[in-house]
Amino acid sequence: MKRMLIVEDDDAIRTGLCRSLSSDTLDTVGVGNLVSARQRLDGERYDLLLLDCNLPDGNGIDFCRELVKRIPIPVIFLTVCDSEIDEVAAFRAGASDYVKKPFSLMVLRERIAALLERAGKRSDLYVDRRYRFDFASLDFFADGTRVYLGSTECKLLAVLVRNSGKVLSRGALTDALWEGGEELNENALSVAVSRLRGRLGEKSISTIYGLGYMWVGDRE
């Protein structure tokens, strides 16, 4: 089940959107301001954000710009702001789509479905409540702050998060990092793990003594 957060200050529109867009595969939650949106997004998982530009406690475009630095969530603007300047600003802030009111509900449903399908096909993205790793663009964030990784650390992180929740042996990690083609110092993997922990947090990677390492992420 996919989940969509709708941020719309008009009660009637928000209620109508929640009712009309909910389905067997999409659960919708509506809020009327940015404070409530932040609380929801910080505490719960959503696959898509439907966002107005003008809200009682702030500007949706500024909120989008702030949000996508922490969470790579697709954002559709649904707004009466119909100038090209607003539309361009929204896309520059990280929006995936821009729909002007009045709108066709049928077309909006199709745009939502297309965005969710595209997002579901990405295998180079990892997101939880603390971390955002885009392995395609090599953009890494921890608690909203950009983290810079070396090539070995990046490869190690990719292997760990692809196997999140699984214990990976030292041998498996060594083979993945260096393809078994080098004589390695016994400490090489330990050094790489230590450096990665130093950038992401000591408890982000768990040592399972006698077995290997496991990605923990925001469960630390």
C-alpha positions as CSV (number, residue, x, y, z in Angstrom):
1,M,0.0,0.0,0.0
2,K,1.4,3.4,-1.1
3,R,0.8,6.5,1.1
4,M,0.2,10.1,0.0
5,L,0.2,13.2,2.2
6,I,-2.1,16.0,1.0
7,V,-1.2,19.5,2.3
8,E,-4.2,21.8,1.5
9,D,-5.6,24.5,3.8
10,D,-9.1,24.4,2.2
11,D,-11.0,21.9,4.3
12,A,-13.6,21.0,1.6
13,I,-10.9,20.5,-1.1
14,R,-8.7,18.5,1.3
15,T,-11.5,16.2,2.3
16,G,-12.6,15.7,-1.3
17,L,-9.1,14.9,-2.5
18,C,-8.6,12.4,0.3
19,R,-11.9,10.7,-0.5
20,S,-11.5,10.8,-4.3
21,L,-7.8,9.7,-4.5
22,S,-7.9,6.9,-1.9
23,S,-8.0,3.4,-3.4
24,D,-7.1,-0.2,-2.7
25,T,-3.5,0.7,-3.5
26,L,-3.2,4.3,-2.2
27,D,-3.9,5.5,1.3
28,T,-4.3,9.3,1.7
29,V,-3.7,11.6,4.7
30,G,-4.7,15.2,4.7
31,V,-3.3,18.2,6.7
32,G,-4.0,21.9,6.6
33,N,-0.7,23.5,7.2
34,L,3.1,23.0,7.1
35,V,3.6,22.4,10.8
36,S,1.3,19.4,10.6
37,A,3.0,18.3,7.4
38,R,6.5,18.4,9.0
39,Q,5.2,16.3,12.0
40,R,3.7,13.7,9.7
41,L,6.8,13.5,7.4
42,D,9.2,13.2,10.4
43,G,7.2,10.5,12.1
44,E,5.7,8.4,9.2
45,R,6.6,7.1,5.8
46,Y,5.0,8.6,2.7
47,D,5.5,7.8,-1.0
48,L,4.2,11.0,-2.4
49,L,3.4,14.6,-1.4
50,L,0.5,16.7,-2.9
51,L,1.3,20.3,-1.9
52,D,-0.3,23.7,-2.2
53,C,1.9,26.8,-2.8
54,N,0.2,29.2,-0.4
55,L,-0.5,27.9,3.1
56,P,-1.4,29.6,6.3
57,D,2.0,29.2,7.9
58,G,4.4,29.4,5.0
59,N,5.2,29.0,1.3
60,G,4.9,25.5,-0.2
61,I,7.8,26.1,-2.6
62,D,10.2,27.0,0.3
63,F,8.9,23.9,2.1
64,C,9.6,21.7,-0.9
65,R,13.1,23.0,-1.3
66,E,13.8,22.2,2.4
67,L,12.1,18.8,2.3
68,V,13.8,17.2,-0.7
69,K,17.2,17.8,0.8
70,R,16.2,15.4,3.5
71,I,13.7,13.1,1.9
72,P,13.7,12.2,-1.8
73,I,9.9,12.1,-1.9
74,P,8.1,13.0,-5.2
75,V,6.2,16.3,-4.8
76,I,3.2,17.4,-6.9
77,F,2.1,21.0,-6.5
78,L,-1.7,21.5,-6.7
79,T,-2.3,25.2,-6.7
80,V,-4.1,28.3,-8.0
81,C,-0.7,29.9,-8.7
82,D,-0.7,29.8,-12.5
83,S,2.2,32.1,-13.4
84,E,5.3,30.7,-15.2
85,I,7.5,32.2,-12.5
86,D,5.7,30.1,-9.8
87,E,5.9,27.0,-11.9
88,V,9.6,27.4,-12.7
89,A,10.3,28.1,-9.0
90,A,8.5,24.9,-8.0
91,F,10.5,22.8,-10.3
92,R,13.7,24.4,-9.3
93,A,12.8,23.6,-5.7
94,G,12.5,19.9,-6.5
95,A,8.9,19.4,-7.6
96,S,8.1,16.4,-9.8
97,D,4.9,17.9,-11.3
98,Y,2.8,21.1,-11.2
99,V,-1.0,21.0,-11.5
100,K,-3.0,24.2,-11.7
101,K,-6.5,24.6,-10.2
102,P,-9.1,24.0,-11.5
103,F,-7.9,20.5,-12.5
104,S,-9.2,17.3,-13.9
105,L,-9.5,14.6,-11.2
106,M,-8.9,11.9,-13.8
107,V,-5.7,13.5,-15.1
108,L,-4.5,14.1,-11.5
109,R,-5.0,10.4,-10.7
110,E,-2.9,9.4,-13.8
111,R,-0.1,11.8,-12.9
112,I,0.0,10.4,-9.3
113,A,0.1,6.8,-10.7
114,A,2.9,7.7,-13.1
115,L,5.0,9.3,-10.4
116,L,4.5,6.4,-8.0
117,E,5.4,3.9,-10.7
118,R,8.6,5.7,-11.6
119,A,9.6,6.1,-8.0
120,G,9.1,2.4,-7.3
121,K,11.5,1.4,-10.1
122,R,14.5,3.3,-8.6
123,S,17.0,0.9,-7.1
124,D,19.7,3.5,-6.5
125,L,17.9,5.3,-3.8
126,Y,17.8,4.6,0.0
127,V,15.7,6.5,2.4
128,D,14.8,6.2,6.1
129,R,14.0,8.8,8.7
130,R,17.6,9.8,9.2
131,Y,19.4,9.0,6.0
132,R,19.0,9.8,2.3
133,F,21.5,8.1,-0.1
134,D,21.3,8.7,-3.9
135,F,23.8,6.3,-5.4
136,A,23.1,7.6,-8.9
137,S,24.1,11.2,-8.2
138,L,26.4,10.3,-5.2
139,D,24.4,12.6,-2.9
140,F,24.5,11.4,0.7
141,F,22.7,13.0,3.6
142,A,22.6,12.2,7.3
143,D,20.0,14.0,9.5
144,G,19.6,16.6,6.7
145,T,23.4,17.3,6.4
146,R,25.4,16.4,3.3
147,V,28.0,13.7,3.9
148,Y,31.0,13.3,1.6
149,L,32.2,9.7,1.1
150,G,35.3,8.3,-0.6
151,S,34.9,5.6,-3.3
152,T,35.6,2.7,-0.9
153,E,33.1,4.1,1.7
154,C,30.5,4.6,-1.1
155,K,30.9,1.0,-2.3
156,L,30.7,-0.3,1.3
157,L,27.6,1.7,2.0
158,A,25.9,0.5,-1.2
159,V,26.5,-3.2,-0.3
160,L,25.3,-2.7,3.3
161,V,22.1,-0.9,2.5
162,R,21.2,-3.2,-0.4
163,N,21.3,-6.0,2.2
164,S,19.7,-4.0,5.1
165,G,18.8,-6.3,8.0
166,K,21.2,-9.0,6.8
167,V,24.5,-9.9,8.4
168,L,27.3,-9.8,5.8
169,S,30.5,-11.6,6.6
170,R,33.9,-9.9,6.4
171,G,34.7,-12.2,3.4
172,A,31.6,-11.2,1.5
173,L,32.3,-7.5,2.1
174,T,35.9,-7.8,1.2
175,D,35.0,-9.6,-2.1
176,A,32.4,-6.9,-2.9
177,L,34.8,-4.0,-2.2
178,W,38.0,-5.3,-3.8
179,E,36.6,-8.1,-6.0
180,G,39.1,-10.5,-4.4
181,G,41.8,-9.3,-6.6
182,E,44.2,-7.8,-4.1
183,E,46.2,-9.0,-1.1
184,L,44.6,-7.0,1.6
185,N,45.8,-5.9,5.0
186,E,43.6,-7.6,7.7
187,N,42.6,-4.1,8.9
188,A,41.5,-2.7,5.5
189,L,37.8,-3.6,6.0
190,S,37.8,-2.5,9.6
191,V,39.3,0.9,8.5
192,A,36.6,1.3,5.9
193,V,33.8,0.5,8.3
194,S,35.3,2.8,10.9
195,R,35.5,5.7,8.4
196,L,31.9,5.2,7.3
197,R,30.7,5.1,10.9
198,G,32.5,8.3,11.6
199,R,30.5,10.0,8.9
200,L,27.1,8.4,9.5
201,G,27.1,7.7,13.2
202,E,28.8,5.0,15.3
203,K,25.6,2.9,15.6
204,S,24.6,3.1,11.9
205,I,26.5,-0.2,11.2
206,S,26.3,-3.0,13.8
207,T,29.1,-5.4,14.4
208,I,27.9,-8.9,14.8
209,Y,30.8,-10.5,16.6
210,G,32.2,-13.6,14.9
211,L,29.9,-13.1,11.9
212,G,30.3,-9.7,10.3
213,Y,28.5,-6.4,9.9
214,M,24.9,-5.3,9.3
215,W,23.3,-2.0,8.3
216,V,21.1,-0.6,11.0
217,G,20.3,2.9,9.8
218,D,17.6,4.8,11.7
219,R,16.9,1.8,14.0
220,E,20.0,2.7,16.0
